[in-house]
Amino acid sequence: MYPRAAAEGFHVVLTNDGRQMQRPREVAAIAASGLHRIEYPHKHPGLLGMGIAIATVAAGLPSALALLAEAGGPRLITLKGVDPTPASRLRVTDPAVNLPKFWPTSP
C-alpha cells in the first residue's frame, strides 16, 4: 500500500492499524516509501468507537498536517484519543433542579 500511495503522489497515510508498526515488513515498506504516517487510536467498539475515532481525527489532523508541512523528512504521528467518558464529553443540566437563565418558569 505505501509504495503505491507514494507512486501515486500521496504524502500522508492515515490509519487506525496500531499493530502495523510491530510488523517488520510493513515498517520497512513505510520507511522505504518516504511517506508520513498518521495513526489514530480506535479502542472502543460500535457507535461510541466510531465517534471517538472521528473526534480524534477531526481534532488532531489539522495540527498534524501543519507540522508535516514543515517536516524535512518522513514523520510518524500518533493522534491522542479524546476521553470517551461521559463526564468529560457531556454537561447535563436538569432545568427542574438548576434553572438556566431565561428558562421559562411556567408554561
TORPA-51344 format. One record per atom (N, C-alpha, C, O, CB): residue in one letter; x, y, z. Coordinates in steps of 0.1 Angstrom, whole numbers, plus 2048, in hexadecimal, padded with zeros to 3 digits. Each point is the difference from the previous one (the first is absolute). Glycine has a CB too. Layout:
# TORPA-51344
AXYZ
...
This chain:
# TORPA-51344
M8087F4800
M7F880C800
M80980D800
M7FD8097F8
M7F17EA814
Y81C80D7FD
Y80880C801
Y8088037F3
Y80080C7FB
Y8027F081D
P8047FB7E2
P8078037F3
P7F78057F5
P8038097F9
P80E7E680D
R7E380B7F9
R7F78047F6
R7FA80E803
R7FF8097F7
R7FB7E0805
A80481A811
A7FB80E804
A80A80A7FC
A7FD80B7FB
A7F67EB818
A81A8077F0
A80B8097FD
A8018027F1
A80280C7FB
A80A7ED81A
A7F37FC7E3
A8018017F2
A7F48087FA
A8028077F5
A80A7E380B
E7E9816806
E7F48087FB
E80080E806
E7F68077FD
E7FE7E4801
G81681A809
G80280D804
G7FA80480D
G80080C804
G7FF7F97E5
F7FE7F181F
F7FB80380E
F80C803809
F80B7FC7FD
F7E17F5800
H81281780D
H80A804809
H7FE7FA80E
H8097FF808
H7FA8167EB
V7F07E8811
V7FD7FC80D
V7F67F47FF
V7F78007F8
V80D818811
V7FE7DE800
V7F67F6802
V7FA80180E
V80880180A
V8057F07E5
L7E680E812
L7F980080D
L7FB7F2802
L7F97FB7F8
L80081E805
T80A7E280F
T7FC7F2803
T7FC7FE80E
T804808809
T80B7F07E5
N7E97FF815
N7FD7FC80E
N8067F2803
N7FC7FA80A
N7EE8147F5
D81F7EE7F9
D8077F3802
D80B80280A
D80B8027FC
D7EE7F67ED
G805807824
G80A80280A
G80B7F5800
G80A803806
G7E4809807
R80F7E97EE
R80A7F5800
R8098007F4
R80A7F97FF
R7E57F980D
Q80E8177EB
Q8088017F3
Q80F802803
Q8097FA7F9
Q7E380F7FB
M8177FF816
M80E804803
M8077F4808
M80C802803
M7EE8177FD
Q7FF7DD802
Q8067F4807
Q8037F57F6
Q8057F5804
Q7EF811811
R8097FC7DE
R8027F67F6
R80C8047F7
R7FF80A7F9
R7E87F0807
P8247FF801
P80D8057F9
P7FE8037F2
P80680A7FB
P8067E9815
R7ED8057E8
R7FF8027F2
R7F880D7FD
R8038087F7
R7FE7E0805
E7F581B80C
E7F880C7FE
E80880C804
E7FF80B7F9
E7EC7E980B
V81D80B807
V80880B804
V80A8047F5
V80380B7FD
V7FA7EE81B
A8097FC7E2
A80A8027F5
A7F98077F4
A8068097FA
A8077E380E
A7E78107F5
A7F88067F5
A7FD80F802
A8018087F8
A7F67E1803
I80581A812
I7FD80D804
I80D8097FE
I80080B7FB
I7EE7ED815
A81D8037F6
A80D8077FF
A8048037F2
A80480B7FC
A8027EB81A
A7F97FF7E2
A8058017F2
A7F780A7F7
A8058067F7
A8047E380B
S7EA818802
S7F78097F8
S80380F802
S7FE8077F7
S7F17E780B
G817816809
G80280E803
G7F4807804
G80080D801
G8127F27EE
L7E37FA812
L7F3807804
L80080280F
L8067FA808
L7EE7FB7E5
H804815817
H7FC80380E
H7F57F6803
H7F87FC7F8
H80F81D807
R7F97E380E
R7F67F7805
R7F980680C
R80780380A
R8067E97ED
I7E6815809
I7F880580B
I7F77F5804
I7F97FA7F9
I80881E7FF
E8007E4815
E7F87F6806
E7F780680A
E803809807
E80F7E67F6
Y7E280C804
Y7F780480A
Y7FA7F4808
Y7FE7F67FA
Y7FC81E7F8
P8057ED81B
P7FB7F5808
P7F27FC7FD
P7F88097FD
P8187FD815
H7ED7EE7EF
H7F27FB7FE
H7FE7F4809
H8017F57FB
H7FE8147ED
K7FE7FA824
K7FF7F580A
K7F27FC804
K7FE7F6806
K818812803
H7E08007F4
H7F37FE804
H7F77FB7F5
H8018057F5
H80280D81D
P7F47E47F0
P7F87FB7F6
P7F38097FD
P7FD808808
P80C7E17FE
G7F18147EF
G7F38057FD
G80080F7FE
G80A8067FC
G7ED7E8811
L7FD8187F5
L7FE80E7FD
L809809809
L80580A7FB
L7E37F17FF
L81A801812
L809808809
L80E8007FA
L80680A800
L7EC7EF814
G8137FC7E8
G80D7FF7FA
G8018087F3
G80A8077FE
G7F97E380C
M7F38167EE
M8008087F4
M80080F803
M8088077FA
M7EC7E77FA
G804816816
G80080E804
G80D804805
G80580B7FD
G7E37F3808
I81F7FA804
I80D804805
I80A8017F5
I808809800
I7F27EB816
A8068027E1
A80A8007F5
A7FE80D7F8
A80A8067FC
A7F67E1803
I7F481C7FD
I7FD80C7F8
I80580D807
I8068097FB
I7E67EB7FA
A81080C818
A80480C808
A80F801801
A80680B800
A7E57F380D
T81C7F77F5
T80F800801
T8068057F4
T809809800
T7F67E480F
V7FC80E7E5
V8068057F3
V7FC80F7FE
V8098077FC
V7F67E17FB
A7F581B80B
A7FC80E7FE
A80880A808
A80380B7FC
A7E67ED7FE
A819804813
A807809809
A80F8017FD
A80780A801
A7E87F1810
G8177F97EB
G80F8007FF
G8058027F2
G80C8047FF
G7F37ED814
L7FA80C7E3
L8058007F2
L80580D7FC
L80B8017FA
L7E67ED801
P80881D807
P80580D7FB
P80E804806
P8088057F9
P7E0802805
S81A7F680F
S80D803806
S80B7F77FA
S80B8047FE
S7E9804817
A8087EB7E9
A80A7F67FB
A8048047F2
A80C8007FC
A7EA7EE812
L8008167E9
L8038047F3
L80980D7FF
L8098017F8
L7E27F4800
A812814811
A80880C801
A80F7FD803
A8098057FB
A7E280880C
L8167EA803
L80E7FC804
L8077F97F4
L80C8027FE
L7EC7FB81A
L8007FA7E1
L8067F97F5
L8048097F5
L80A7FD7F8
L7E97EF80E
A80681F7F8
A8048097F5
A80E806802
A8068047F6
A7E1801807
E81D7FB810
E80D806803
E80B7F5802
E80C803802
E7E8810808
A8087E07F5
A8097F5803
A80A7FF7F4
A7FD8017F5
A7F27F3819
G81E8097F6
G80A7FE7F6
G8017F17FB
G8097FD7F8
G803816812
G7EC7E47FB
G8007F27FD
G7F47F9806
G7F8807806
G8217FA7F8
P7E67F3800
P7F47F8804
P7FF801810
P80A800807
P7F87F17E5
R7F2810818
R7FC80180E
R7F67F5803
R7F77FD7F8
R80F81C809
L7FA7E280B
L7F67F7805
L7F980780B
L80680480A
L8077E77F0
I7E6817805
I7F880780A
I7F57F7805
I7F97F97F8
I80C81D7FD
T7F97EA818
T7F47FA806
T7F780A806
T805808809
T8097E37FC
L7E68167F6
L7F780A806
L7FB7FA80E
L7FD7F5801
L7FC8137E7
K806801821
K7FB7FC80D
K7F1800800
K7F98097FC
K81B801810
G7E67EB7F9
G7F27FE800
G7F980A80A
G80580480A
G7FE7E47F0
V7F081B803
V7F8808809
V7FB7F780B
V7FF7F47FE
V7FA81C7EF
D8057F681E
D7FB7F980C
D7F17FC7FE
D7F88087FE
D818804811
P7ED7E77F1
P7F37FB7FD
P7F680080B
P7F47FE7FE
P8167F47F1
T7FB81181D
T7F780080C
T7F580A7FF
T80380C7FC
T8107EB812
P7E18067F5
P7F580A7FF
P80380D808
P7FD80B7FB
P7F37E2802
A81681280F
A80380C808
A8098097F9
A7FF80C802
A7FE7E6812
S80C8097E3
S80A8097F9
S7FA8057F3
S80580A7FB
S80E7EA810
R7E38067F0
R7FA8047F3
R7F3807801
R7FC8067F6
R80F7E6800
L7EE813815
L7F2806801
L7FF80880D
L8067FE80A
L7F17EE7E9
R80081E80B
R7FB80780C
R7F18007FF
R7FA8047F6
R81B80B80C
V7E57EB808
V7F17FE800
V7FA80980B
V80580180B
V7FD7E77ED
T7F4820804
T7F9809809
T7F27FB801
T7F97FF7F6
T816814804
D7EC7EC812
D7F27FD802
D7F980D804
D80280580B
D8037E37FC
P7F381E7F0
P7FA80D803
P7F780080D
P7FE80B806
P8037FA7E2
A7FB7EF81C
A7F780080C
A80980180C
A7FB80480B
A7F57ED7E9
V81D80C80B
V80980180C
V80880D7FF
V80380680A
V7FE7E17F7
N80481C7F3
N80980B7FF
N7FB8097F4
N8037FD7F5
N8117F6814
L7E48177FB
L7F98087F6
L80A8087F7
L807809806
L7E57F880A
P8147FD7E3
P8098087F8
P7FA80E7FE
P7F4802802
P8137EA7F2
K80281E80A
K7FC80E7FD
K7F68007F5
K8027F97F6
K814810812
F7DF7FE7F9
F7F68027F6
F7F77F47FE
F7F78007F8
F8188107FD
W7F37E5813
W7F77F57FF
W7F2803805
W7FF80580B
W8157EB7F8
P7E280D7F6
P7F2804805
P7FD7F880C
P8037F4801
P7F68117E8
T801802821
T7FC7F980C
T7F27FB800
T7FD7F7809
T813818803
S7E87F57EB
S7F37FB7FE
S7FC7FF7F2
S8058077F7
S7F480281F
P7FE7ED7E6
P7FD7FE7F2
P7F880B7FA
P7FD8007F4
P8037E8810
